[in-house]
Amino acid sequence: MIQYEIKKALTFLNKGRVILYPTDTVWGLGCDATNSEAVQKVYKLKKRKESKSLIILVDSVEMLAKYLQSVPKEALEYLNNTIKPTTIIYSDPINLAQNTIASDNTIAIRIVQNEFCQNLIREFGKPIVSTSANVSGEPTPKSFSEISNAIINDVDYVVDLYKDIIAKKSSTIIKIRNGNMTIIRE
């Protein structure tokens, strides 16, 4: 079942389309994080201004390194000592769609921790966008049943996995800048 859903989702990601999928935290809207037109579709679905950047998911530290000028040692130390999903805001991203990057030249990236997402990203070979499956300003859905019909109907593909599971809470968010680490959300 997982392999089938990965194959279907890849078909849409490779075409620059938007998927609705379960992440290691909440249900997310996703697309190719290197394709600015695909990213624009996500902003449009969420009714969100591009000035508010998106979270990017990668499958490993090795993939993370391909999208940053350098991975801060503080980030590696933190990631090696936590088991909870953690999104880190990094400076100086590279090789990503410009509209995923914040105006201060930072990007929020999480190394994903669930089997479906890890395998999807590994097979896709690129990072994918992950933003909660809701219109901006509305509550983050904790389960598939809480996602609005407007979102479900407007995405190109809905992954048919884990629909009956209540989501964990959103990830911890940490910002690392000039060697300083600041917790944004716990």
N, C-alpha and C positions, 0 to 999 in steps of 0.2 A: 504493500500500500504506500509506504513512504517513497519508495523508488518511483512508483507510478506518478505520484504527486510532484516529485522533483522534476521528472521528465516533462510533465505538463507545464509547470511553472517556468522551466527553462525556455520552453517554446515562446512564451510571452515575454520574458526578460530579454531574450535575444532579439526580439522585434521592437524593443523600446516601449513596451507596454507596462501597465501597472497591475500588480498583484495584491491581493488581500491575503495575509498569511500569519500563522502563529509564530511568535518569536519566543525567546527565552524569558520574556517578561509579559507583554500584552500583545494583542492582535495588532498587526501593523500594515501600513500601506508601503509597498516596496517597488523599486525599479532599479535599473542599472545606474549606479552612482557616478558613472563616468559619462553618461548621456544627458546633456542639458535639456533636450526636448522631453525626454522621459521624466526628468526631475520636475520640469515645468508642469506636467500633467498632475503630479502629486500635489504641488502647490494649489493648482486649480481645484482639485477634488476636495482639499482641506479648506479652501477659501482662505488661504494663508498668504501673507505678504512674503516675498522672497527675501526680505531683509532679516527674517527669522530663519536661521539655518536649520538643517535637518540632521538627524543622527544617521551615521553610516555603520553598517555591520561588516565585519571581516571574520574570517574563520581561524586566524592564527596570528601570532606575533610576526611571522614571516610575511604574511600579506599586509599587515599593518605597516611594516617598514617600507613597502612599495609606494605608500601614499603619504609619507611624511619625509621632510628633508632629513630628520633624525628622530629616533625614538628616545625620549628622555629616560635616563636611568631610574628616575623617581617613578615613572609609569611602570617600568618593568618590575621594580621592587614591589610596588603596590599590587600589580596583577598577579605576581607569584605568591602573594600572601592573602588573597581573598577568594572566596568561593561564590560570593553573591555577584549577580550581573552588575557590571560597573562600566559606565560610559565615561571616557576621559576626553576633555577638550584640549586639543593639541594646537600648537602654533605651526605655521608654515606648511600647510598641506600641499601635495603635488598630485598630478595625474587624476584629479577628480573634476567633475563638472563644476564650472565656476559658480553656478547657482546653488551648490551645496555648501559653499564656503561663506562664513560670516564676514561682515564688513571689516572686522578687525583681523582678518586673515587667520581665523581659527576654524577648526572642524571638530565635531563631536563623533568619536568612534568607539564602538564596543566590539570586543572579541566575543562572539556569540557562543553560548554554552549548551545549546540543545542540538540533538542529532539531526533533526530536519534542516535547520538553518545552516549548521556546519556543512552538511553534505550538499545542500543547494548552492551555497557560496563556493565551496571547493569545486564543484562541477561547472559552475558558471565562470569561475576563474577571475572574478572581479567582485568588488564590494557592492552591496545593495543598500538602498535607502531603507530606513526603518523609522517611521513616524506613526504615532498612534492612529488607529482607524476611526477617527472622528473629525468632524468639522471643527476648525479652530475655535476655542472658547467654550466648547461643549465638554462635558465630562468624558474622561478616558474610559472606554468600555472595558469591563473586567472579564467579560466572556463574549463569545461570538453572538449570543442572543441579544446583547446590548448594543451591537453595531447597527447604526441606522440603515434603513432600506436605501436611502439616497447613496450612501457609500457603497453598499453591496452591489447595487445596480449599476454604478458608474465605473467600477473597476473592470479590468479586462479579464481577470481570472481570480476565482476564489479557491484557495487551497482547501481541500476537503479532508482535513486532519484536525483532531483535538477540539472539535467544535463544542464538546460537552464539558470541557475543563475550564474551571474558573482560573483566570490569569493570576500570576504572582503580581506583586506591585512593580511599578516602574523601576528602572535601574537607578542605582546611585550615580550621581554625576559629579565629577571632579574636574577642576581646571588646573592645568599645570602650565605655568608661564615663568620663564627665567629662573627655573629651579624651585619655585614656590608652588605648593599644592594647596588649593582651596576647595572645600567641599561645597558644592552648589545645591545638591539635593541628596538626602540620605534615604 
